[in-house]
Amino acid sequence: MPSRTRKKRRSRRLWSALAIVAAALVVLGVSGAAGYHLFSGWRARELAGKAKENFEKGNYRMAWLQINSAKDLRAEEPDVLRMLGRFEAAMGRATALEHYEKLSRKSRLTADDLKTRAEIAARFGDDTQFAQAVEALAESGQVKDAGTLRAARALRQ
């Protein structure tokens, strides 16, 4: 009989140890995933900021590499979407408007964002997109800029 109780104790210890190891692995996995999420967001914002600096300095190749790296980390990060929109608009790509539309759904647009979005909509958007962008610009208090963009759009057509 004593050997049976020893086996039961040994079996309980083994299962307890396995349960502790499993719990530790779950905790490490969850904390690791959260840590990665925080780090990738921070890194994407940092790369978007560096891309903006390089873009403003005229170093377009480096800006393109940095914004694409940021996009690979977090394509839906507001700073990344903002810089993608600006960069693609400067390069004459119609996809720039898509980035600003995503940005407007993700976060509140700044005054500069509203103006840039309206300028992009004037170049690449259809009439509905342009009207929405210009109306949002006018509602933000930038009535003069909205009127200028309406006039410029009318002259192009």
N, C-alpha and C positions, 0 to 999 in steps of 0.2 A: 504493500500500500504506500509506503513512503516514496517509492520511485514514481508512482502515478502522480502524486501531488507535486513532485519535482518537475515532472514533464508539463503539468498544467501551469506551474509558475513560469517555467522556461517559455512555454508557448505564449502566455500572457505578456511576458517581458518582450518577446520578439514582436508580437502584434503591437504593443505599445510603442516600441521603438520605430516600427514601420509607420505607424500613425503619426508620430512626431516628425519623422523625416518627410512624409507626404505633406503634412501641414506646412512645414518649413519651405518646401518646394513651391507650394501654392502661394505662400506669402511672398517669396522671392520673385515668382513669376508676375504676380500682380504689381508689385512695387517696381519691377524692372520695366514692365509695359508702361506704367504711369511715368516713370523717369524718361523713357524714350520719347513718349508723347510730349513731355515738357521740353526736352532737349531739342527735338526736331522742330518744334514751333519757334523756339528761341533762335535756332540756327537759320531757319527760313526767313524770319524777320531781319536778322542781321545781314544775310546775303542780299535781301531786297534793298536794305539801306545802302549797302556798298554798291549795288547795281545802280541805284539812283545817283550816288556820288560820281561814279565813273561815267554814267550817261551825261550828267551835267558838265563834266570835264571834256566830253567828246571822245572818251575811250569806249567806243561802242562795242568792240569785240569783247572786252572784259565784262562790260555790263551785260551783254547777251549771255555769256557763260555763267555769270553769277545769278542772273534771274532764272535761267533754266535750271540751275542747281537748286535754287529756292523752290521752284515749281515742282521739282522731283521730290523734295522733302514734304512740302505742304502746298498743293495747288490751290486750295481753297482759303488760304490765309489772306486776310484783307490787304496787308502790305504787299504781298506777292501779286495779288490781282491788280492792285493799283499800279504797280510798276510795270507789270505785263501790258496793261492797257496803254500806259504812256509810251512805252517803248514801241509797241506795235503800231500805235498811231503815228509816231514819228517816222516809222519805216513804211507807212502807207498801206498797212494791212487792215482789212475790214474786220478781222477778228477782234480788234481792239475794243469795239463796242460790246462784244459778248463779255469781255472781262469786267467792264464797268457795270453791265447789267447784273452779273453775279455779285459784284461788290455791293451794289445797291440792295441786294437781297440779304447779304451777310452783315452789313454794318451801315451805320448812318454816314451818308456822304458829306464831306467837308465842302466848303465854298469852292475851293480849287477843284475838287472832284466833280462837282456839279458843272462847273464851267468847262472842264476838260471833256466830260461826258457829252455835253451839248455840242462842243466843237467837233467831236468825233461823230456824233449823230448827224451833224450838218454835212459831213464828208461822206459817211458810209451808210447811214441809216435810211430806212424808208420814212415816209411821211409821218406815220404813227410814232415811231421811235423818236424822230426829231421833235415832234410836237410835245411828247411827254418830257423829253430832256429839257427843252426850252421852257416849258411851263414850270418845271421844278426849279430851274435856274431863276426865273422871274419871282417865284414864291419865296426864294431865299433872300430876296432883296436886290438881286443883281439885274434889275430891269433894263438898264442901259445895255449890258452885255447881251441879254436875251433879244432885245430889239436889233442890235447889230448883227447877231447871228441869223435872225429872221430875214433881214434885208439881204445879207450875203447869200443865203439859201435861195431867196427869190431871184436874185441876179443870175445865179448859176443855172436855174431852170429855164 
